[in-house]
Amino acid sequence: FKPPPRVAEFVDQALAASVRRCRGEETPLPSPWTSVNAHFFGGFWPGLYTITSGTGIGKTQAALQCATFAAEHIRTERDKTGEADDPNGTGEVLYVALELGAIDIGARTIGLYSERLFADDRSRRVAVPWRDVFYGRAAEDTLSQLRADYEHSLARLPLRVACVSPRAGAAGVLSVRKPSDLIEIARRMKPRMLILDYAQLMQGEDERADVREAIKDLAVIGREIARGSHGGPPAAVLFISSTARSNYEIVAGTDKAPALGTGDAGRLVGLGKEAGEMEYCADVAIVLASDPNGGNDGEDRPTWLAVAKGRGVDVGWIPLRWNGRRFRDATEDEHRDAFKRADEAEKRRTASKSRGESPQRNNDAPASNGAKRPQSFGDAA
């Protein structure tokens, strides 16, 4: 029998890690949004994160934005240090796509690059929505220009995609069907970030297990990978999760729930479909929700990123903007207006509730889940 180590050993490890982080020798992977990075002390540190939202809010695009941005950061680090790429994918970003196919992933990736570069330089670039690439609606000369612009840079992007059906493996590729498969691929690749899209499609260790049991197994495995107890280094693990239909009213900010952007964001923990236990196990639980009180401003839709739970991270609300293809930071004015609208909406709700009436929503607010959305938001996923 060997007794467990004394706490002093853990203190030594914590102090050594703190010194490395103080010196900048150990850093997080940044998110695409400066407001989120500021809230998370620089970005995604090793740990288990969940991102939950309803259908059509943009969780897949948010996940791909995080994946591509983190991969670019890793490539920049390697260029500075002269570190060579590892053919086995060590230290890269791993995106496990259980829902989307190869063409979907490729179209969305090129769409994100096109959107971002167009925002940076509108004189030279043309933003091409991913759906135009997917459905062949972009002109051939535009597609040729996209290939010329991005082929070289994307070829070196340290982002691996396990685009495998959760119930049918592909020849020559490790099948990702159950939580323990994630351990195996993480052990082989040793990724710095692992993103799973999305949790409810994962099969349990026992094929007869229901979704709740599969999610429970997944939560345990996710924490093992995040902590580095799987045979590889600690990693930032992001599990994308779908909101249960019964909770749509909560994330839609209807009359029956407090206005989004007000009060304790912790009330949103546990909204995932059969995934409450995974969110409670997570280090950070994030909820994406469209702002029902924000009017349509051109193509941009006000969106809330709610930090519903955080170990060492404050619970709170972060305003973002979403054009149906890409999220961006809210400007200073948009940030202020988002909280002002939220406070006004909550005052109307509480006043109407006390009178037994149904409060009036902002007439310019975007349609809620289940209603027909404007065509400009048709790329959501």
C-alpha positions in Angstrom: 0.0 0.0 0.0 1.3 3.4 -1.0 -0.5 6.3 0.7 -1.5 9.4 -1.3 1.0 12.3 -1.4 0.9 15.0 1.3 -0.6 18.3 0.4 2.8 20.0 0.3 3.5 18.2 -3.0 0.4 19.8 -4.5 1.4 23.2 -3.1 4.8 22.8 -4.8 3.2 22.0 -8.1 0.8 25.0 -7.8 3.6 27.4 -7.0 5.8 26.1 -9.9 2.8 26.5 -12.3 2.2 30.0 -11.0 5.8 31.0 -11.6 5.7 29.7 -15.2 2.5 31.7 -15.8 3.9 34.9 -14.2 6.9 34.6 -16.6 4.6 34.0 -19.6 6.1 30.5 -20.1 2.6 29.0 -19.7 -0.2 30.9 -21.3 -3.9 30.2 -22.2 -5.3 29.9 -25.7 -7.1 33.1 -26.5 -10.7 33.2 -27.6 -11.7 35.3 -30.7 -13.2 38.0 -28.4 -11.2 40.4 -26.3 -14.1 40.8 -23.8 -14.2 37.1 -23.1 -10.4 36.9 -22.8 -10.5 39.7 -20.2 -13.1 37.8 -18.2 -11.1 34.5 -18.4 -7.7 36.0 -17.5 -6.4 35.7 -21.0 -8.5 33.0 -22.6 -9.0 29.2 -22.3 -6.7 27.8 -19.6 -6.7 24.0 -19.2 -10.0 22.9 -17.9 -13.5 21.7 -18.8 -15.8 24.3 -20.5 -19.4 23.8 -21.7 -21.1 26.1 -24.3 -24.8 25.6 -24.3 -27.4 27.3 -26.5 -30.6 26.7 -28.4 -31.1 25.8 -32.0 -30.0 28.5 -34.5 -28.2 30.7 -32.0 -24.7 29.9 -33.5 -23.0 27.4 -31.2 -21.3 25.6 -34.0 -19.9 28.8 -35.5 -18.8 29.9 -32.1 -17.0 26.6 -31.6 -15.3 26.9 -35.0 -14.3 30.5 -34.3 -12.6 29.3 -31.1 -10.9 26.4 -32.8 -9.5 28.4 -35.7 -8.4 31.4 -33.6 -6.7 29.1 -31.1 -4.9 27.2 -33.9 -3.7 30.5 -35.4 -2.3 31.5 -32.0 -0.4 28.2 -31.8 1.0 28.7 -35.3 2.2 32.2 -34.4 3.9 30.8 -31.3 5.6 28.2 -33.3 6.7 30.7 -35.9 8.3 32.8 -33.2 10.1 29.9 -31.5 11.0 28.0 -34.7 9.2 24.9 -33.4 8.4 22.5 -36.2 4.9 21.1 -36.7 4.3 17.6 -35.4 3.0 15.2 -37.9 1.0 13.4 -35.1 -0.7 16.6 -34.2 0.9 17.0 -30.8 0.0 20.4 -29.2 -2.6 21.3 -31.8 -6.3 21.9 -31.7 -8.6 18.9 -32.1 -12.2 19.5 -33.3 -14.4 16.5 -33.0 -17.4 17.0 -35.3 -20.2 14.6 -34.6 -22.8 16.5 -36.5 -21.2 18.1 -39.5 -19.5 16.5 -42.5 -16.2 17.3 -44.2 -17.8 19.8 -46.8 -19.7 21.5 -44.0 -16.6 22.0 -41.9 -14.6 23.2 -44.9 -17.2 25.7 -46.1 -17.7 27.1 -42.6 -14.0 27.5 -42.1 -13.4 29.4 -45.3 -16.5 31.5 -44.6 -15.0 32.5 -41.2 -11.7 33.5 -42.8 -13.5 35.4 -45.5 -15.7 37.3 -43.0 -12.8 38.2 -40.8 -10.4 39.4 -43.5 -13.2 41.4 -45.1 -13.8 43.1 -41.8 -10.1 44.0 -41.6 -9.7 45.1 -45.2 -12.9 46.0 -47.1 -11.0 47.4 -50.0 -9.4 44.1 -51.1 -11.6 41.3 -49.7 -15.1 40.0 -50.4 -16.9 38.4 -47.5 -18.3 35.0 -48.7 -20.9 33.4 -46.4 -20.2 29.7 -45.7 -23.6 28.8 -47.1 -22.7 30.3 -50.5 -19.6 28.0 -50.5 -21.6 25.0 -49.4 -24.5 25.4 -51.9 -22.3 26.6 -54.8 -23.8 30.1 -54.9 -20.4 31.9 -55.1 -19.0 32.6 -58.5 -16.1 30.4 -59.7 -13.7 33.3 -59.9 -14.5 34.2 -56.3 -13.9 30.6 -55.2 -10.6 30.6 -57.1 -9.5 33.7 -55.3 -10.5 32.2 -52.0 -8.3 29.2 -52.7 -5.4 31.3 -53.7 -5.8 33.5 -50.6 -6.2 30.7 -48.0 -4.8 27.5 -49.4 -1.2 28.0 -48.1 -2.2 29.5 -44.7 -4.8 26.8 -44.0 -2.5 24.0 -45.0 -0.2 24.9 -42.0 -3.0 25.6 -39.6 -2.6 23.3 -36.6 -6.2 22.3 -36.4 -7.2 18.7 -36.8 -10.8 17.7 -37.5 -12.2 14.3 -36.5 -15.1 14.4 -38.8 -16.5 11.0 -37.9 -20.0 9.7 -37.4 -20.6 8.8 -33.7 -22.0 5.5 -34.8 -19.8 4.6 -37.8 -16.1 4.9 -37.9 -14.2 5.8 -41.1 -11.5 3.6 -42.5 -8.0 4.6 -41.3 -9.4 7.1 -38.8 -9.9 6.6 -35.1 -13.6 6.2 -34.5 -15.0 8.7 -32.0 -18.2 7.0 -30.9 -18.0 6.9 -27.1 -16.3 9.0 -24.3 -13.4 6.6 -23.9 -12.5 7.1 -27.6 -11.8 10.7 -26.7 -9.3 9.5 -24.1 -7.6 7.4 -26.7 -7.3 10.2 -29.4 -6.2 12.7 -26.7 -3.5 10.3 -25.5 -2.2 9.8 -29.0 -2.5 13.5 -30.2 -1.9 15.3 -26.9 -4.0 18.3 -28.1 -3.7 21.7 -26.4 -7.4 22.2 -27.1 -10.2 19.7 -27.7 -13.6 20.7 -28.9 -16.6 18.3 -29.1 -19.6 19.3 -31.2 -21.9 18.3 -29.8 -22.3 16.3 -26.6 -25.8 14.9 -27.1 -24.7 12.9 -30.1 -22.1 11.0 -28.2 -22.8 7.3 -27.5 -22.4 5.9 -24.0 -19.8 3.4 -23.0 -22.6 0.9 -23.0 -24.5 1.1 -26.3 -27.7 0.5 -24.4 -27.2 3.5 -22.1 -29.5 6.5 -22.6 -28.4 10.0 -23.3 -28.2 11.0 -19.7 -25.8 8.2 -18.9 -23.7 8.9 -22.0 -23.4 12.6 -20.9 -22.4 11.5 -17.4 -19.6 9.3 -18.8 -18.6 12.2 -21.1 -18.3 14.6 -18.2 -15.9 12.3 -16.3 -13.8 11.7 -19.4 -13.7 15.5 -20.2 -12.4 16.3 -16.8 -9.7 13.6 -17.1 -8.4 15.1 -20.3 -8.6 18.6 -18.9 -6.6 17.6 -15.8 -4.1 15.6 -17.7 -4.9 12.4 -16.0 -5.3 10.5 -19.3 -1.6 10.1 -20.1 -1.3 13.5 -21.8 -0.8 17.1 -20.7 -3.7 19.2 -19.4 -5.9 20.7 -22.1 -8.7 23.2 -22.7 -11.7 21.0 -23.3 -14.8 22.6 -24.8 -18.1 20.6 -25.0 -20.8 22.1 -27.1 -24.3 21.3 -25.8 -27.9 21.8 -27.0 -30.5 23.4 -24.7 -33.5 21.3 -23.8 -36.7 22.5 -25.5 -38.3 22.9 -22.1 -35.7 25.5 -21.2 -36.0 27.6 -24.4 -38.2 30.2 -22.6 -35.4 30.8 -20.1 -32.7 31.5 -22.7 -35.1 33.4 -24.9 -35.8 36.0 -22.2 -39.6 35.6 -22.2 -42.1 37.1 -19.8 -41.8 34.1 -17.6 -38.1 34.6 -16.8 -35.9 37.5 -15.8 -34.5 39.5 -18.7 -31.2 38.3 -20.1 -28.3 40.5 -19.0 -29.8 41.1 -15.6 -29.4 39.4 -12.2 -27.4 36.3 -11.5 -26.2 34.5 -14.7 -25.8 31.4 -12.5 -29.5 30.7 -12.9 -28.7 29.4 -16.4 -26.6 26.5 -15.2 -28.1 23.1 -16.0 -30.1 24.1 -19.1 -28.4 21.6 -21.5 -30.5 18.7 -22.8 -29.8 15.8 -20.4 -26.5 17.6 -19.7 -27.1 19.3 -16.4 -24.5 17.0 -14.7 -21.9 17.9 -17.3 -22.4 21.6 -16.7 -22.1 21.1 -12.9 -18.9 19.1 -13.5 -17.4 21.8 -15.7 -14.9 24.4 -14.6 -16.7 27.1 -16.7 -20.3 26.8 -18.0 -21.2 29.3 -20.8 -24.6 29.9 -22.3 -25.2 31.7 -25.6 -28.5 33.4 -26.0 -30.0 35.8 -28.5 -31.1 39.1 -26.9 -34.9 39.4 -27.4 -34.8 43.0 -26.4 -32.2 44.1 -28.9 -33.4 45.6 -32.2 -31.9 44.4 -35.5 -29.0 46.8 -36.3 -28.2 46.1 -39.9 -27.0 42.5 -40.0 -25.9 42.3 -36.4 -28.0 40.7 -33.8 -27.2 41.4 -30.1 -26.3 38.2 -28.2 -25.5 37.5 -24.6 -22.6 35.2 -23.6 -23.5 34.3 -20.1 -20.8 32.9 -17.8 -23.2 30.9 -15.7 -20.5 29.1 -13.6 -16.8 29.6 -13.1 -14.1 28.1 -10.9 -12.1 31.2 -10.1 -13.9 33.1 -12.9 -16.7 35.6 -12.1 -20.2 34.7 -13.1 -21.6 37.4 -15.4 -22.9 38.7 -18.7 -20.8 39.6 -21.8 -22.5 41.3 -24.8 -21.5 40.0 -28.3 -22.8 40.7 -31.8 -23.8 38.0 -34.3 -24.4 38.4 -38.0 -25.5 34.8 -38.6 -22.0 33.8 -39.7 -19.6 35.2 -37.1 -19.6 36.6 -33.6 -17.7 39.8 -32.7 -17.1 41.9 -29.7 -19.7 44.6 -28.9 -18.4 48.1 -29.2 -18.3 50.3 -26.2 -21.6 51.9 -27.2 -23.2 48.5 -28.0 -22.0 47.2 -24.6 -23.6 50.1 -22.7 -26.8 49.9 -24.7 -27.1 46.1 -24.2 -27.2 46.5 -20.4 -29.5 49.5 -20.6 -32.0 47.6 -22.7 -31.8 44.6 -20.3 -32.5 46.8 -17.2 -35.4 48.5 -18.9 -36.9 45.1 -20.1 -36.6 43.7 -16.5 -38.3 46.8 -15.1 -41.2 46.4 -17.6 -41.4 42.7 -16.8 -41.5 43.1 -13.0 -44.0 46.0 -13.2 -46.3 44.1 -15.5 -46.1 41.0 -13.4 -47.1 43.0 -10.3 -50.2 44.2 -12.2 -50.9 40.8 -13.6 -50.3 41.9 -17.2 -48.1 40.6 -20.0 -45.2 43.1 -20.7 -44.7 44.5 -24.1 -41.5 43.4 -25.9 -39.4 45.7 -28.0 -41.1 45.9 -31.3 -37.8 45.9 -33.1 -36.6 42.8 -31.3 -35.5 39.8 -33.4 -37.8 36.8 -33.6 -37.4 34.2 -30.8 -36.7 30.5 -31.3 -39.4 28.8 -33.3 -40.3 32.0 -35.3 -39.2 32.7 -38.8 -36.0 34.7 -38.8 -34.8 37.3 -41.3 -33.0 35.9 -44.3 -29.8 37.7 -43.2 -29.6 35.3 -40.2 -30.0 32.1 -42.2 -26.5 30.8 -41.6 -27.0 30.2 -37.9 -26.2 26.7 -36.5 
